[in-house]
Amino acid sequence: MSIFNLFKRSDIKCPRCLGKGFVSWEDINRLNRQLKWVPAPCAYCNAKGKVEKKMLSMVDVDCMYLTIDLPESVLDKIKEGDLETIEKGKQRELFVDSLIQYAEHHYVTQNMDAESIANLYLSNEAENAPFSATREELIKYIQGVINLKKSTLN
Ligand SMILES: [Zn+2]
């Protein structure tokens, strides 16, 4: 290897989408983000397939919050390492994690369906939740949690 390689711009293959520019179900499974992402253009490399090396130290490859549906201003803030934005992203991930646990718990211990769990959540928990979701969104989401749980229990 030539020493001059050291001075080249160090773009590397995007570790989130593996250079495809698109995050597929395979990538989602590999990064264990099944309930948090859906297949979409890759926000980590901005669908280019390559990222600058410094990106790796700035943002975790599986950073849940960094998805393509965010406004560009927010994407930029995450990539710049803006603490407030990153904190908000962490809060959101915690919220989603707790919702997943809530749904799994009621499905596994009480065999409740998605609709009943959503109703229970809305009457007991939603008031104190840091993020809101509509009843339809909740049911759909909880159904996804149950489906994944079913597939791992088999
Ligand atoms: Zn990518």
Backbone and ligand atoms as CSV (ligand in chain L), in Angstrom:
chain,resi,resn,atom,element,x,y,z
A,1,MET,N,N,0.830,-1.200,0.000
A,1,MET,CA,C,0.000,0.000,0.000
A,1,MET,C,C,0.865,1.251,0.000
A,2,SER,N,N,0.554,2.153,-0.868
A,2,SER,CA,C,1.301,3.406,-0.943
A,2,SER,C,C,0.937,4.324,0.206
A,3,ILE,N,N,1.916,5.042,0.670
A,3,ILE,CA,C,1.680,5.975,1.777
A,3,ILE,C,C,0.709,7.074,1.355
A,4,PHE,N,N,0.657,7.339,0.045
A,4,PHE,CA,C,-0.222,8.417,-0.407
A,4,PHE,C,C,-1.696,8.083,-0.228
A,5,ASN,N,N,-1.975,6.792,-0.096
A,5,ASN,CA,C,-3.363,6.408,0.174
A,5,ASN,C,C,-3.895,7.055,1.444
A,6,LEU,N,N,-2.986,7.341,2.357
A,6,LEU,CA,C,-3.396,7.924,3.624
A,6,LEU,C,C,-4.047,9.288,3.442
A,7,PHE,N,N,-3.680,9.945,2.352
A,7,PHE,CA,C,-4.192,11.296,2.170
A,7,PHE,C,C,-5.418,11.353,1.268
A,8,LYS,N,N,-5.816,10.189,0.827
A,8,LYS,CA,C,-7.023,10.165,0.000
A,8,LYS,C,C,-8.238,10.438,0.868
A,9,ARG,N,N,-9.263,10.975,0.243
A,9,ARG,CA,C,-10.543,11.109,0.935
A,9,ARG,C,C,-11.011,9.712,1.308
A,10,SER,N,N,-11.330,9.547,2.577
A,10,SER,CA,C,-11.575,8.183,2.997
A,10,SER,C,C,-13.066,7.832,3.012
A,11,ASP,N,N,-13.657,7.837,1.849
A,11,ASP,CA,C,-15.027,7.349,1.775
A,11,ASP,C,C,-15.019,5.831,1.903
A,12,ILE,N,N,-15.895,5.331,2.731
A,12,ILE,CA,C,-15.961,3.884,2.867
A,12,ILE,C,C,-17.378,3.396,2.587
A,13,LYS,N,N,-17.465,2.117,2.322
A,13,LYS,CA,C,-18.768,1.534,2.020
A,13,LYS,C,C,-19.681,1.702,3.229
A,14,CYS,N,N,-20.884,2.159,2.986
A,14,CYS,CA,C,-21.807,2.427,4.086
A,14,CYS,C,C,-22.114,1.142,4.862
A,15,PRO,N,N,-21.861,1.165,6.175
A,15,PRO,CA,C,-22.061,-0.050,6.963
A,15,PRO,C,C,-23.536,-0.341,7.262
A,16,ARG,N,N,-24.395,0.633,7.031
A,16,ARG,CA,C,-25.814,0.368,7.313
A,16,ARG,C,C,-26.456,-0.379,6.147
A,17,CYS,N,N,-26.257,0.106,4.933
A,17,CYS,CA,C,-26.923,-0.507,3.770
A,17,CYS,C,C,-25.949,-1.368,2.964
A,18,LEU,N,N,-24.711,-1.468,3.414
A,18,LEU,CA,C,-23.659,-2.227,2.740
A,18,LEU,C,C,-23.440,-1.765,1.293
A,19,GLY,N,N,-23.613,-0.461,1.090
A,19,GLY,CA,C,-23.276,0.122,-0.207
A,19,GLY,C,C,-24.410,0.143,-1.225
A,20,LYS,N,N,-25.583,-0.396,-0.838
A,20,LYS,CA,C,-26.700,-0.429,-1.790
A,20,LYS,C,C,-27.400,0.933,-1.899
A,21,GLY,N,N,-27.272,1.742,-0.850
A,21,GLY,CA,C,-27.999,3.006,-0.811
A,21,GLY,C,C,-29.427,2.819,-0.338
A,22,PHE,N,N,-29.781,1.603,-0.033
A,22,PHE,CA,C,-31.148,1.271,0.365
A,22,PHE,C,C,-31.092,0.280,1.521
A,23,VAL,N,N,-31.848,0.566,2.560
A,23,VAL,CA,C,-31.880,-0.346,3.698
A,23,VAL,C,C,-32.994,-1.371,3.461
A,24,SER,N,N,-32.597,-2.641,3.347
A,24,SER,CA,C,-33.552,-3.712,3.056
A,24,SER,C,C,-33.921,-4.454,4.340
A,25,TRP,N,N,-34.872,-5.361,4.245
A,25,TRP,CA,C,-35.223,-6.175,5.413
A,25,TRP,C,C,-33.995,-6.923,5.938
A,26,GLU,N,N,-33.133,-7.368,5.008
A,26,GLU,CA,C,-31.904,-8.063,5.444
A,26,GLU,C,C,-31.046,-7.173,6.340
A,27,ASP,N,N,-30.898,-5.912,5.905
A,27,ASP,CA,C,-30.105,-4.973,6.720
A,27,ASP,C,C,-30.793,-4.738,8.065
A,28,ILE,N,N,-32.113,-4.619,8.020
A,28,ILE,CA,C,-32.870,-4.360,9.245
A,28,ILE,C,C,-32.708,-5.528,10.221
A,29,ASN,N,N,-32.760,-6.748,9.705
A,29,ASN,CA,C,-32.542,-7.924,10.561
A,29,ASN,C,C,-31.115,-7.965,11.092
A,30,ARG,N,N,-30.162,-7.667,10.212
A,30,ARG,CA,C,-28.750,-7.699,10.619
A,30,ARG,C,C,-28.477,-6.706,11.746
A,31,LEU,N,N,-29.123,-5.540,11.672
A,31,LEU,CA,C,-28.882,-4.516,12.684
A,31,LEU,C,C,-29.903,-4.585,13.818
A,32,ASN,N,N,-30.762,-5.592,13.769
A,32,ASN,CA,C,-31.740,-5.809,14.832
A,32,ASN,C,C,-32.646,-4.584,15.053
A,33,ARG,N,N,-33.174,-4.080,13.962
A,33,ARG,CA,C,-34.044,-2.907,14.049
A,33,ARG,C,C,-35.432,-3.237,13.485
A,34,GLN,N,N,-35.848,-4.495,13.678
A,34,GLN,CA,C,-37.076,-4.979,13.034
A,34,GLN,C,C,-38.311,-4.140,13.329
A,35,LEU,N,N,-38.448,-3.692,14.565
A,35,LEU,CA,C,-39.675,-2.975,14.901
A,35,LEU,C,C,-39.491,-1.467,14.784
A,36,LYS,N,N,-38.334,-1.070,14.345
A,36,LYS,CA,C,-38.020,0.356,14.365
A,36,LYS,C,C,-37.849,0.969,12.990
A,37,TRP,N,N,-37.497,0.153,12.021
A,37,TRP,CA,C,-37.337,0.670,10.669
A,37,TRP,C,C,-38.174,-0.151,9.691
A,38,VAL,N,N,-38.459,0.455,8.573
A,38,VAL,CA,C,-38.984,-0.292,7.428
A,38,VAL,C,C,-38.023,-0.044,6.272
A,39,PRO,N,N,-38.029,-0.924,5.262
A,39,PRO,CA,C,-37.107,-0.718,4.135
A,39,PRO,C,C,-37.310,0.659,3.510
A,40,ALA,N,N,-36.207,1.340,3.246
A,40,ALA,CA,C,-36.275,2.705,2.711
A,40,ALA,C,C,-34.880,3.105,2.256
A,41,PRO,N,N,-34.794,4.191,1.476
A,41,PRO,CA,C,-33.460,4.700,1.146
A,41,PRO,C,C,-32.658,4.947,2.423
A,42,CYS,N,N,-31.360,4.721,2.338
A,42,CYS,CA,C,-30.508,4.761,3.530
A,42,CYS,C,C,-30.224,6.198,3.970
A,43,ALA,N,N,-30.555,6.502,5.236
A,43,ALA,CA,C,-30.311,7.848,5.755
A,43,ALA,C,C,-28.869,8.007,6.216
A,44,TYR,N,N,-28.202,6.883,6.473
A,44,TYR,CA,C,-26.839,6.975,7.002
A,44,TYR,C,C,-25.887,7.512,5.933
A,45,CYS,N,N,-26.065,7.055,4.709
A,45,CYS,CA,C,-25.189,7.515,3.615
A,45,CYS,C,C,-25.953,8.422,2.660
A,46,ASN,N,N,-27.194,8.775,3.032
A,46,ASN,CA,C,-28.036,9.589,2.165
A,46,ASN,C,C,-28.250,8.906,0.814
A,47,ALA,N,N,-28.391,7.593,0.853
A,47,ALA,CA,C,-28.664,6.759,-0.321
A,47,ALA,C,C,-27.512,6.742,-1.338
A,48,LYS,N,N,-26.311,7.176,-0.890
A,48,LYS,CA,C,-25.161,7.196,-1.802
A,48,LYS,C,C,-24.370,5.885,-1.774
A,49,GLY,N,N,-24.523,5.124,-0.695
A,49,GLY,CA,C,-23.789,3.855,-0.599
A,49,GLY,C,C,-22.419,4.014,0.041
A,50,LYS,N,N,-21.943,5.251,0.129
A,50,LYS,CA,C,-20.639,5.501,0.759
A,50,LYS,C,C,-20.754,6.595,1.799
A,51,VAL,N,N,-19.930,6.488,2.828
A,51,VAL,CA,C,-19.918,7.540,3.843
A,51,VAL,C,C,-18.486,7.956,4.125
A,52,GLU,N,N,-18.330,9.177,4.628
A,52,GLU,CA,C,-17.008,9.590,5.078
A,52,GLU,C,C,-16.697,8.867,6.375
A,53,LYS,N,N,-15.430,8.572,6.554
A,53,LYS,CA,C,-15.030,7.791,7.705
A,53,LYS,C,C,-15.457,8.439,9.027
A,54,LYS,N,N,-15.431,9.760,9.059
A,54,LYS,CA,C,-15.735,10.430,10.328
A,54,LYS,C,C,-17.188,10.200,10.763
A,55,MET,N,N,-18.045,9.881,9.787
A,55,MET,CA,C,-19.446,9.605,10.098
A,55,MET,C,C,-19.553,8.458,11.118
A,56,LEU,N,N,-18.674,7.481,10.975
A,56,LEU,CA,C,-18.733,6.299,11.849
A,56,LEU,C,C,-18.522,6.651,13.311
A,57,SER,N,N,-17.668,7.651,13.553
A,57,SER,CA,C,-17.437,8.022,14.948
A,57,SER,C,C,-18.481,9.017,15.441
A,58,MET,N,N,-19.171,9.667,14.503
A,58,MET,CA,C,-20.171,10.660,14.895
A,58,MET,C,C,-21.525,10.023,15.227
A,59,VAL,N,N,-21.928,9.070,14.407
A,59,VAL,CA,C,-23.272,8.498,14.543
A,59,VAL,C,C,-23.195,6.980,14.492
A,60,ASP,N,N,-23.840,6.310,15.436
A,60,ASP,CA,C,-23.881,4.855,15.411
A,60,ASP,C,C,-24.607,4.379,14.162
A,61,VAL,N,N,-24.107,3.290,13.606
A,61,VAL,CA,C,-24.693,2.799,12.357
A,61,VAL,C,C,-26.144,2.372,12.558
A,62,ASP,N,N,-26.447,1.908,13.780
A,62,ASP,CA,C,-27.822,1.463,14.029
A,62,ASP,C,C,-28.639,2.521,14.772
A,63,CYS,N,N,-28.139,3.763,14.769
A,63,CYS,CA,C,-28.890,4.863,15.397
A,63,CYS,C,C,-30.318,4.860,14.856
A,64,MET,N,N,-31.230,4.474,15.729
A,64,MET,CA,C,-32.611,4.272,15.293
A,64,MET,C,C,-33.230,5.523,14.705
A,65,TYR,N,N,-32.912,6.641,15.340
A,65,TYR,CA,C,-33.562,7.903,15.026
A,65,TYR,C,C,-33.217,8.414,13.625
A,66,LEU,N,N,-32.023,8.056,13.171
A,66,LEU,CA,C,-31.569,8.555,11.873
A,66,LEU,C,C,-32.241,7.775,10.742
A,67,THR,N,N,-33.372,8.280,10.284
A,67,THR,CA,C,-34.056,7.640,9.163
A,67,THR,C,C,-34.384,8.695,8.118
A,68,ILE,N,N,-34.659,8.204,6.922
A,68,ILE,CA,C,-34.777,9.087,5.759
A,68,ILE,C,C,-36.022,9.976,5.824
A,69,ASP,N,N,-36.975,9.634,6.680
A,69,ASP,CA,C,-38.202,10.428,6.727
A,69,ASP,C,C,-38.088,11.682,7.605
A,70,LEU,N,N,-36.933,11.888,8.215
A,70,LEU,CA,C,-36.744,13.109,9.016
A,70,LEU,C,C,-36.488,14.301,8.093
A,71,PRO,N,N,-36.871,15.496,8.563
A,71,PRO,CA,C,-36.522,16.691,7.766
A,71,PRO,C,C,-35.005,16.817,7.638
A,72,GLU,N,N,-34.575,17.374,6.529
A,72,GLU,CA,C,-33.138,17.465,6.262
A,72,GLU,C,C,-32.389,18.205,7.367
A,73,SER,N,N,-33.040,19.234,7.940
A,73,SER,CA,C,-32.378,20.016,8.989
A,73,SER,C,C,-32.067,19.133,10.195
A,74,VAL,N,N,-32.976,18.199,10.496
A,74,VAL,CA,C,-32.746,17.305,11.632
A,74,VAL,C,C,-31.659,16.285,11.293
A,75,LEU,N,N,-31.700,15.762,10.068
A,75,LEU,CA,C,-30.655,14.827,9.628
A,75,LEU,C,C,-29.282,15.472,9.770
A,76,ASP,N,N,-29.175,16.732,9.314
A,76,ASP,CA,C,-27.895,17.428,9.402
A,76,ASP,C,C,-27.438,17.564,10.850
A,77,LYS,N,N,-28.398,17.892,11.724
A,77,LYS,CA,C,-28.041,18.070,13.135
A,77,LYS,C,C,-27.517,16.778,13.741
A,78,ILE,N,N,-28.145,15.654,13.395
A,78,ILE,CA,C,-27.666,14.366,13.922
A,78,ILE,C,C,-26.244,14.117,13.428
A,79,LYS,N,N,-26.048,14.368,12.131
A,79,LYS,CA,C,-24.728,14.094,11.551
A,79,LYS,C,C,-23.649,15.027,12.089
A,80,GLU,N,N,-24.082,16.226,12.515
A,80,GLU,CA,C,-23.113,17.148,13.120
A,80,GLU,C,C,-22.862,16.835,14.581
A,81,GLY,N,N,-23.635,15.897,15.123
A,81,GLY,CA,C,-23.470,15.535,16.522
A,81,GLY,C,C,-24.144,16.498,17.481
A,82,ASP,N,N,-25.189,17.174,17.023
A,82,ASP,CA,C,-25.922,18.117,17.894
A,82,ASP,C,C,-26.531,17.381,19.088
A,83,LEU,N,N,-26.096,17.773,20.292
A,83,LEU,CA,C,-26.448,17.007,21.490
A,83,LEU,C,C,-27.946,16.974,21.759
A,84,GLU,N,N,-28.596,18.117,21.571
A,84,GLU,CA,C,-30.030,18.191,21.865
A,84,GLU,C,C,-30.823,17.259,20.947
A,85,THR,N,N,-30.450,17.260,19.672
A,85,THR,CA,C,-31.138,16.407,18.702
A,85,THR,C,C,-30.891,14.934,19.004
A,86,ILE,N,N,-29.636,14.623,19.357
A,86,ILE,CA,C,-29.299,13.235,19.655
A,86,ILE,C,C,-30.033,12.769,20.909
A,87,GLU,N,N,-30.149,13.671,21.883
A,87,GLU,CA,C,-30.866,13.337,23.111
A,87,GLU,C,C,-32.341,13.057,22.801
A,88,LYS,N,N,-32.915,13.876,21.943
A,88,LYS,CA,C,-34.312,13.673,21.554
A,88,LYS,C,C,-34.484,12.307,20.874
A,89,GLY,N,N,-33.496,11.975,20.043
A,89,GLY,CA,C,-33.528,10.677,19.370
A,89,GLY,C,C,-33.459,9.540,20.366
A,90,LYS,N,N,-32.615,9.708,21.398
A,90,LYS,CA,C,-32.492,8.662,22.423
A,90,LYS,C,C,-33.808,8.505,23.184
A,91,GLN,N,N,-34.422,9.644,23.500
A,91,GLN,CA,C,-35.710,9.602,24.202
A,91,GLN,C,C,-36.739,8.836,23.376
A,92,ARG,N,N,-36.697,9.109,22.081
A,92,ARG,CA,C,-37.657,8.454,21.208
A,92,ARG,C,C,-37.410,6.943,21.167
A,93,GLU,N,N,-36.142,6.571,21.124
A,93,GLU,CA,C,-35.830,5.140,21.103
A,93,GLU,C,C,-36.273,4.476,22.405
A,94,LEU,N,N,-36.041,5.155,23.541
A,94,LEU,CA,C,-36.478,4.613,24.832
A,94,LEU,C,C,-37.991,4.424,24.850
A,95,PHE,N,N,-38.684,5.421,24.297
A,95,PHE,CA,C,-40.138,5.349,24.248
A,95,PHE,C,C,-40.584,4.142,23.417
A,96,VAL,N,N,-39.959,3.974,22.264
A,96,VAL,CA,C,-40.329,2.843,21.404
A,96,VAL,C,C,-39.998,1.523,22.101
A,97,ASP,N,N,-38.837,1.470,22.752
A,97,ASP,CA,C,-38.462,0.252,23.480
A,97,ASP,C,C,-39.493,-0.085,24.559
A,98,SER,N,N,-39.934,0.949,25.286
A,98,SER,CA,C,-40.874,0.670,26.368
A,98,SER,C,C,-42.231,0.241,25.796
A,99,LEU,N,N,-42.594,0.800,24.664
A,99,LEU,CA,C,-43.842,0.393,24.018
A,99,LEU,C,C,-43.755,-1.073,23.557
A,100,ILE,N,N,-42.611,-1.439,23.012
A,100,ILE,CA,C,-42.408,-2.826,22.574
A,100,ILE,C,C,-42.518,-3.777,23.766
A,101,GLN,N,N,-41.855,-3.395,24.858
A,101,GLN,CA,C,-41.905,-4.249,26.055
A,101,GLN,C,C,-43.330,-4.365,26.588
A,102,TYR,N,N,-44.014,-3.251,26.584
A,102,TYR,CA,C,-45.395,-3.216,27.059
A,102,TYR,C,C,-46.261,-4.179,26.233
A,103,ALA,N,N,-46.121,-4.078,24.920
A,103,ALA,CA,C,-46.926,-4.920,24.030
A,103,ALA,C,C,-46.549,-6.396,24.188
A,104,GLU,N,N,-45.252,-6.686,24.228
A,104,GLU,CA,C,-44.801,-8.080,24.383
A,104,GLU,C,C,-45.316,-8.672,25.691
A,105,HIS,N,N,-45.193,-7.872,26.746
A,105,HIS,CA,C,-45.600,-8.349,28.062
A,105,HIS,C,C,-47.083,-8.754,28.062
A,106,HIS,N,N,-47.924,-7.880,27.530
A,106,HIS,CA,C,-49.359,-8.173,27.564
A,106,HIS,C,C,-49.745,-9.281,26.597
A,107,TYR,N,N,-48.973,-9.390,25.522
A,107,TYR,CA,C,-49.235,-10.492,24.592
A,107,TYR,C,C,-48.825,-11.824,25.224
A,108,VAL,N,N,-47.629,-11.861,25.793
A,108,VAL,CA,C,-47.086,-13.126,26.301
A,108,VAL,C,C,-47.805,-13.572,27.581
A,109,THR,N,N,-48.015,-12.635,28.514
A,109,THR,CA,C,-48.568,-13.071,29.800
A,109,THR,C,C,-50.093,-13.163,29.784
A,110,GLN,N,N,-50.746,-12.369,28.917
A,110,GLN,CA,C,-52.210,-12.383,28.966
A,110,GLN,C,C,-52.854,-12.685,27.628
A,111,ASN,N,N,-52.004,-13.013,26.653
A,111,ASN,CA,C,-52.499,-13.408,25.341
A,111,ASN,C,C,-53.487,-12.387,24.748
A,112,MET,N,N,-53.201,-11.115,24.974
A,112,MET,CA,C,-54.083,-10.064,24.446
A,112,MET,C,C,-53.765,-9.797,22.985
A,113,ASP,N,N,-54.777,-9.348,22.237
A,113,ASP,CA,C,-54.500,-8.993,20.843
A,113,ASP,C,C,-54.114,-7.506,20.741
A,114,ALA,N,N,-53.708,-7.133,19.544
A,114,ALA,CA,C,-53.145,-5.796,19.344
A,114,ALA,C,C,-54.139,-4.701,19.746
A,115,GLU,N,N,-55.388,-4.893,19.393
A,115,GLU,CA,C,-56.386,-3.868,19.666
A,115,GLU,C,C,-56.581,-3.684,21.176
A,116,SER,N,N,-56.669,-4.799,21.904
A,116,SER,CA,C,-56.866,-4.703,23.355
A,116,SER,C,C,-55.666,-4.057,24.028
A,117,ILE,N,N,-54.477,-4.415,23.547
A,117,ILE,CA,C,-53.269,-3.827,24.141
A,117,ILE,C,C,-53.238,-2.320,23.867
A,118,ALA,N,N,-53.598,-1.938,22.645
A,118,ALA,CA,C,-53.618,-0.505,22.295
A,118,ALA,C,C,-54.624,0.238,23.175
A,119,ASN,N,N,-55.791,-0.356,23.377
A,119,ASN,CA,C,-56.805,0.290,24.220
A,119,ASN,C,C,-56.318,0.454,25.650
A,120,LEU,N,N,-55.704,-0.605,26.163
A,120,LEU,CA,C,-55.175,-0.569,27.523
A,120,LEU,C,C,-54.104,0.516,27.647
A,121,TYR,N,N,-53.238,0.551,26.630
A,121,TYR,CA,C,-52.161,1.542,26.632
A,121,TYR,C,C,-52.732,2.960,26.626
A,122,LEU,N,N,-53.713,3.171,25.766
A,122,LEU,CA,C,-54.277,4.521,25.639
A,122,LEU,C,C,-54.988,4.964,26.913
A,123,SER,N,N,-55.593,4.017,27.615
A,123,SER,CA,C,-56.313,4.431,28.828
A,123,SER,C,C,-55.392,4.552,30.042
A,124,ASN,N,N,-54.239,3.857,30.022
A,124,ASN,CA,C,-53.386,3.871,31.216
A,124,ASN,C,C,-52.078,4.635,31.071
A,125,GLU,N,N,-51.481,4.551,29.902
A,125,GLU,CA,C,-50.094,5.004,29.764
A,125,GLU,C,C,-49.940,6.268,28.932
A,126,ALA,N,N,-50.818,6.447,27.971
A,126,ALA,CA,C,-50.571,7.465,26.942
A,126,ALA,C,C,-50.400,8.869,27.532
A,127,GLU,N,N,-51.124,9.119,28.615
A,127,GLU,CA,C,-51.085,10.454,29.212
A,127,GLU,C,C,-49.673,10.881,29.608
A,128,ASN,N,N,-48.904,9.933,30.109
A,128,ASN,CA,C,-47.555,10.249,30.577
A,128,ASN,C,C,-46.473,10.008,29.524
A,129,ALA,N,N,-46.885,9.545,28.351
A,129,ALA,CA,C,-45.884,9.212,27.336
A,129,ALA,C,C,-45.304,10.480,26.716
A,130,PRO,N,N,-44.002,10.462,26.425
A,130,PRO,CA,C,-43.360,11.644,25.849
A,130,PRO,C,C,-43.690,11.838,24.378
A,131,PHE,N,N,-44.214,10.796,23.718
A,131,PHE,CA,C,-44.578,10.914,22.311
A,131,PHE,C,C,-45.987,10.360,22.148
A,132,SER,N,N,-46.711,10.902,21.224
A,132,SER,CA,C,-48.078,10.424,21.064
A,132,SER,C,C,-48.232,9.660,19.750
A,133,ALA,N,N,-49.222,8.793,19.741
A,133,ALA,CA,C,-49.528,8.044,18.525
A,133,ALA,C,C,-51.036,7.889,18.458
A,134,THR,N,N,-51.573,7.793,17.263
A,134,THR,CA,C,-53.009,7.588,17.150
A,134,THR,C,C,-53.331,6.128,17.459
A,135,ARG,N,N,-54.611,5.861,17.710
A,135,ARG,CA,C,-55.039,4.506,18.035
A,135,ARG,C,C,-54.695,3.557,16.869
A,136,GLU,N,N,-54.947,4.010,15.643
A,136,GLU,CA,C,-54.676,3.172,14.475
A,136,GLU,C,C,-53.186,2.854,14.361
A,137,GLU,N,N,-52.362,3.885,14.564
A,137,GLU,CA,C,-50.904,3.676,14.493
A,137,GLU,C,C,-50.466,2.661,15.542
A,138,LEU,N,N,-51.032,2.823,16.738
A,138,LEU,CA,C,-50.669,1.929,17.841
A,138,LEU,C,C,-51.028,0.482,17.531
A,139,ILE,N,N,-52.260,0.287,17.072
A,139,ILE,CA,C,-52.713,-1.084,16.778
A,139,ILE,C,C,-51.796,-1.716,15.739
A,140,LYS,N,N,-51.506,-0.954,14.694
A,140,LYS,CA,C,-50.659,-1.470,13.628
A,140,LYS,C,C,-49.266,-1.815,14.173
A,141,TYR,N,N,-48.760,-0.904,14.992
A,141,TYR,CA,C,-47.426,-1.113,15.539
A,141,TYR,C,C,-47.390,-2.328,16.456
A,142,ILE,N,N,-48.380,-2.405,17.335
A,142,ILE,CA,C,-48.416,-3.514,18.297
A,142,ILE,C,C,-48.607,-4.839,17.562
A,143,GLN,N,N,-49.372,-4.804,16.480
A,143,GLN,CA,C,-49.515,-6.026,15.679
A,143,GLN,C,C,-48.145,-6.478,15.161
A,144,GLY,N,N,-47.335,-5.525,14.759
A,144,GLY,CA,C,-45.978,-5.846,14.301
A,144,GLY,C,C,-45.148,-6.469,15.405
A,145,VAL,N,N,-45.285,-5.932,16.622
A,145,VAL,CA,C,-44.558,-6.480,17.776
A,145,VAL,C,C,-44.985,-7.928,18.013
A,146,ILE,N,N,-46.294,-8.156,17.962
A,146,ILE,CA,C,-46.822,-9.506,18.203
A,146,ILE,C,C,-46.344,-10.469,17.118
A,147,ASN,N,N,-46.394,-10.015,15.868
A,147,ASN,CA,C,-45.954,-10.884,14.775
A,147,ASN,C,C,-44.502,-11.302,14.935
A,148,LEU,N,N,-43.668,-10.337,15.317
A,148,LEU,CA,C,-42.257,-10.664,15.476
A,148,LEU,C,C,-42.062,-11.617,16.665
A,149,LYS,N,N,-42.808,-11.375,17.729
A,149,LYS,CA,C,-42.715,-12.226,18.911
A,149,LYS,C,C,-43.139,-13.655,18.551
A,150,LYS,N,N,-44.229,-13.753,17.814
A,150,LYS,CA,C,-44.710,-15.068,17.367
A,150,LYS,C,C,-43.619,-15.793,16.588
A,151,SER,N,N,-42.980,-15.068,15.678
A,151,SER,CA,C,-41.999,-15.726,14.819
A,151,SER,C,C,-40.772,-16.145,15.598
A,152,THR,N,N,-40.449,-15.453,16.693
A,152,THR,CA,C,-39.284,-15.867,17.474
A,152,THR,C,C,-39.647,-16.956,18.472
A,153,LEU,N,N,-40.940,-17.063,18.815
A,153,LEU,CA,C,-41.351,-18.115,19.758
A,153,LEU,C,C,-41.419,-19.470,19.067
A,154,ASN,N,N,-41.594,-19.445,17.750
A,154,ASN,CA,C,-41.727,-20.721,17.017
A,154,ASN,C,C,-40.405,-21.458,16.913
L,1,ZN,ZN,ZN,-26.183,3.513,3.483
